[in-house]
Amino acid sequence: MSRLASQRQIEMNTDTGFLKLVALIAMTIDHAGKVLFPQMPWMRIVGRLAFPIFAWCLAVGSVYTRHPRRYLARILMMAVLSQPLYSLGLNHMTGAMGQIDFAANPLRGCLLWYLESLKTLNILFALAIGLAMILCIRERKYVLLAAVTLIMVLCERNLTSSYGWRGIALMLLFYAFCDRRAASLVWVFGFMAWWGINGGSTYHLGPITFSSQMFAVMALPLIYVPTNTGIKVNKWVFYLYYPAHIAALYFLSR
């Protein structure tokens, strides 16, 4: 571990095995609600818990990892491999994907299909960009940070990404204040509340209107209250579960 990383003393919940299991369950409920049970909006609400927990676990991992490049490479690899399943399983298809006849030219057809699918990026790409920015800050590589930030801006302008720049900002906030619990809670709660209020007007509480993203604040007790379950799961289980559960939902929906 680098000297810079070892100086950070995380004050919030570092029981990441338990947290990731909760996030995976919430994510599965969310995606099942989208694909199989769209008439049950409560499933999408439960799903709002997943991303803040994943963002927090990524911030914790970026502090403690001894192999930052391998950590980033794993997430990028799974993002690339999961993209076709993400487009198929979660209904992010476009008409342009079938412009080339697969039977006549399978290689070009597959390449076009994949490139078109990248117009809506899966969540792992957002996690990879957020991790890359955190690692640049951690190692004080500010020129590289500027380059990654430019990539994020270009993606935001030209592509649709899960949670977009707001999701990446949440990761950066978690990392920036991971050793200051009170300051972190103030900044993170304030940012997430702002996100919920400015994300739409599906729900109403008196004069206040907000989107389903507001329900993501329900994840904060899990992040800020330490637990000690002792749950340990191999990292590859978490990485492989993402494409696997989307594939399962795709086949169930058919």
C-alpha positions as CSV (number, residue, x, y, z in Angstrom):
1,M,0.0,0.0,0.0
2,S,1.3,3.4,-0.8
3,R,2.2,5.8,2.0
4,L,-0.4,8.2,0.9
5,A,-3.2,5.6,1.0
6,S,-2.1,4.3,4.4
7,Q,-2.6,7.7,6.0
8,R,-6.4,7.5,5.5
9,Q,-8.3,6.2,8.5
10,I,-11.8,5.4,7.5
11,E,-14.4,6.3,10.1
12,M,-17.5,4.8,8.5
13,N,-18.5,1.2,7.8
14,T,-15.8,-1.0,6.3
15,D,-17.8,-4.2,6.4
16,T,-17.8,-4.2,2.6
17,G,-18.7,-7.9,2.2
18,F,-22.0,-7.3,4.0
19,L,-22.6,-4.0,2.2
20,K,-21.9,-5.5,-1.3
21,L,-24.4,-8.3,-0.6
22,V,-27.1,-5.8,0.4
23,A,-26.3,-3.7,-2.8
24,L,-26.5,-6.8,-5.0
25,I,-29.9,-7.8,-3.6
26,A,-31.2,-4.2,-4.0
27,M,-29.8,-4.1,-7.6
28,T,-31.4,-7.4,-8.5
29,I,-34.8,-6.2,-7.1
30,D,-34.4,-3.0,-9.1
31,H,-33.6,-4.7,-12.4
32,A,-36.3,-7.3,-11.9
33,G,-38.8,-4.5,-11.3
34,K,-37.7,-2.8,-14.6
35,V,-37.7,-6.0,-16.7
36,L,-40.2,-8.3,-15.2
37,F,-42.5,-6.3,-12.9
38,P,-42.8,-2.7,-14.2
39,Q,-46.2,-2.5,-12.4
40,M,-44.5,-2.7,-9.0
41,P,-42.7,0.7,-8.5
42,W,-41.6,-0.2,-5.0
43,M,-39.0,-2.5,-6.5
44,R,-37.4,0.5,-8.3
45,I,-37.4,2.4,-5.0
46,V,-35.6,-0.5,-3.2
47,G,-33.1,-0.5,-6.0
48,R,-32.1,3.1,-5.2
49,L,-30.1,1.7,-2.2
50,A,-27.7,-0.1,-4.5
51,F,-25.6,2.7,-6.1
52,P,-24.6,4.7,-3.0
53,I,-23.4,1.4,-1.4
54,F,-21.4,0.5,-4.5
55,A,-20.0,4.0,-4.6
56,W,-19.0,3.8,-0.9
57,C,-17.4,0.3,-1.3
58,L,-15.4,1.6,-4.3
59,A,-14.1,4.5,-2.2
60,V,-13.1,2.1,0.6
61,G,-11.4,-0.2,-1.9
62,S,-9.5,2.7,-3.5
63,V,-8.0,3.6,0.0
64,Y,-7.0,0.1,0.9
65,T,-6.0,-1.5,-2.5
66,R,-2.4,-2.5,-2.9
67,H,-2.8,-2.9,-6.6
68,P,-4.7,0.1,-7.9
69,R,-4.1,-0.7,-11.6
70,R,-5.4,-4.3,-11.2
71,Y,-8.4,-3.0,-9.4
72,L,-9.2,-0.5,-12.2
73,A,-8.5,-3.1,-14.9
74,R,-10.9,-5.6,-13.3
75,I,-13.8,-3.1,-13.3
76,L,-13.0,-2.0,-16.9
77,M,-12.8,-5.6,-18.1
78,M,-16.2,-6.5,-16.6
79,A,-17.7,-3.2,-18.0
80,V,-16.7,-4.2,-21.5
81,L,-17.8,-7.8,-21.2
82,S,-21.1,-6.9,-19.6
83,Q,-22.1,-4.3,-22.1
84,P,-23.9,-6.6,-24.6
85,L,-25.9,-8.2,-21.8
86,Y,-26.7,-4.8,-20.3
87,S,-28.2,-3.7,-23.7
88,L,-30.2,-6.9,-24.2
89,G,-31.3,-7.6,-20.7
90,L,-32.3,-4.1,-19.6
91,N,-33.9,-3.0,-22.9
92,H,-31.3,-0.4,-24.1
93,M,-31.6,-1.5,-27.8
94,T,-31.7,0.9,-30.8
95,G,-32.8,0.5,-34.4
96,A,-29.3,1.3,-35.6
97,M,-28.0,-1.9,-34.0
98,G,-29.5,-4.0,-36.9
99,Q,-28.4,-1.8,-39.8
100,I,-26.0,-4.5,-41.0
101,D,-27.3,-8.0,-41.9
102,F,-25.7,-10.4,-39.4
103,A,-26.2,-13.3,-41.7
104,A,-24.4,-11.6,-44.6
105,N,-21.6,-10.0,-42.6
106,P,-21.5,-11.3,-39.0
107,L,-18.2,-9.6,-38.0
108,R,-19.3,-6.1,-39.1
109,G,-22.8,-6.7,-37.8
110,C,-21.5,-7.6,-34.3
111,L,-19.0,-4.7,-34.3
112,L,-21.7,-2.2,-35.2
113,W,-24.1,-3.7,-32.7
114,Y,-21.5,-3.4,-29.9
115,L,-20.5,0.1,-30.8
116,E,-24.1,1.2,-30.9
117,S,-24.7,-0.4,-27.5
118,L,-22.0,1.9,-26.0
119,K,-24.3,4.9,-26.5
120,T,-25.9,3.7,-23.2
121,L,-23.1,2.6,-20.8
122,N,-23.6,0.2,-18.0
123,I,-22.9,1.2,-14.4
124,L,-19.4,-0.4,-14.4
125,F,-18.1,2.3,-16.8
126,A,-19.2,5.0,-14.3
127,L,-17.5,3.1,-11.5
128,A,-14.4,2.8,-13.5
129,I,-14.2,6.5,-14.3
130,G,-14.9,7.4,-10.7
131,L,-12.2,5.0,-9.5
132,A,-9.7,6.3,-12.1
133,M,-10.3,9.9,-10.8
134,I,-9.9,8.8,-7.2
135,L,-6.7,7.0,-7.9
136,C,-5.3,10.0,-9.7
137,I,-6.1,12.1,-6.6
138,R,-4.7,9.5,-4.3
139,E,-1.4,9.4,-6.2
140,R,-1.4,13.1,-7.0
141,K,-1.3,12.6,-10.7
142,Y,-3.2,15.8,-11.6
143,V,-2.4,15.9,-15.3
144,L,-3.9,12.4,-15.7
145,L,-6.8,13.5,-13.5
146,A,-7.6,16.3,-16.0
147,A,-7.5,13.8,-18.8
148,V,-9.9,11.4,-17.0
149,T,-12.2,14.4,-16.2
150,L,-12.2,15.3,-19.9
151,I,-13.2,11.7,-20.8
152,M,-16.1,12.0,-18.2
153,V,-17.3,15.3,-19.8
154,L,-17.2,13.8,-23.3
155,C,-19.1,10.8,-22.1
156,E,-21.7,13.0,-20.4
157,R,-22.2,15.0,-23.6
158,N,-22.3,12.2,-26.1
159,L,-23.3,9.1,-24.3
160,T,-25.9,8.0,-21.7
161,S,-24.2,6.7,-18.6
162,S,-25.8,5.1,-15.5
163,Y,-26.0,8.0,-13.0
164,G,-23.8,10.2,-15.0
165,W,-21.5,12.8,-13.5
166,R,-23.7,12.9,-10.3
167,G,-22.8,9.3,-9.6
168,I,-19.1,10.0,-10.1
169,A,-19.4,13.1,-7.8
170,L,-20.9,10.9,-5.1
171,M,-17.9,8.6,-5.3
172,L,-15.5,11.5,-5.0
173,L,-17.4,12.9,-2.0
174,F,-17.2,9.5,-0.2
175,Y,-13.5,9.4,-0.8
176,A,-12.8,13.0,0.1
177,F,-14.5,12.7,3.5
178,C,-14.0,9.0,4.3
179,D,-11.9,9.9,7.4
180,R,-14.4,12.6,8.7
181,R,-17.7,11.0,9.4
182,A,-19.6,14.2,10.4
183,A,-18.4,16.3,7.4
184,S,-19.1,13.3,5.1
185,L,-22.6,12.9,6.3
186,V,-23.4,16.6,5.8
187,W,-21.9,16.8,2.3
188,V,-23.2,13.4,1.1
189,F,-26.7,13.8,2.5
190,G,-26.9,17.4,1.1
191,F,-25.7,16.3,-2.4
192,M,-28.1,13.3,-2.5
193,A,-31.0,15.4,-1.4
194,W,-30.2,18.0,-4.1
195,W,-30.0,15.1,-6.6
196,G,-33.3,13.7,-5.6
197,I,-35.1,17.1,-5.8
198,N,-33.6,18.0,-9.1
199,G,-34.0,14.6,-10.7
200,G,-37.8,14.8,-11.4
201,S,-41.2,15.3,-9.8
202,T,-42.6,11.9,-9.5
203,Y,-43.2,12.1,-5.7
204,H,-44.6,14.9,-3.5
205,L,-44.1,15.7,0.2
206,G,-46.0,18.9,0.8
207,P,-44.6,21.6,-1.5
208,I,-41.5,19.5,-2.2
209,T,-41.4,17.4,-5.3
210,F,-38.7,14.8,-5.9
211,S,-37.7,11.8,-8.0
212,S,-37.2,8.2,-6.9
213,Q,-33.5,9.0,-6.5
214,M,-34.3,10.7,-3.2
215,F,-34.9,7.2,-1.7
216,A,-31.2,6.5,-2.1
217,V,-30.6,8.3,1.2
218,M,-32.0,5.2,2.9
219,A,-28.7,3.6,2.2
220,L,-26.8,6.1,4.4
221,P,-27.4,4.3,7.8
222,L,-25.8,1.2,6.3
223,I,-22.8,3.3,5.2
224,Y,-22.3,5.4,8.3
225,V,-23.1,2.9,11.1
226,P,-20.3,0.3,11.4
227,T,-21.2,-3.4,11.3
228,N,-19.1,-6.4,11.9
229,T,-20.8,-9.4,10.2
230,G,-17.6,-11.1,9.2
231,I,-19.0,-11.8,5.7
232,K,-16.3,-12.5,3.2
233,V,-17.0,-13.2,-0.5
234,N,-14.5,-13.7,-3.3
235,K,-14.2,-10.5,-5.3
236,W,-14.9,-12.4,-8.5
237,V,-18.3,-13.4,-7.3
238,F,-19.3,-9.8,-7.1
239,Y,-17.8,-9.0,-10.5
240,L,-19.4,-11.9,-12.3
241,Y,-22.8,-11.6,-10.6
242,Y,-23.5,-8.3,-12.5
243,P,-23.6,-9.9,-16.1
244,A,-24.9,-13.2,-14.7
245,H,-28.1,-11.7,-13.1
246,I,-28.8,-9.6,-16.3
247,A,-28.5,-12.7,-18.4
248,A,-30.9,-14.5,-16.1
249,L,-33.4,-11.6,-16.3
250,Y,-33.2,-11.5,-20.1
251,F,-34.0,-15.2,-20.4
252,L,-36.8,-15.0,-17.8
253,S,-38.3,-12.0,-19.7
254,R,-38.4,-14.1,-22.9
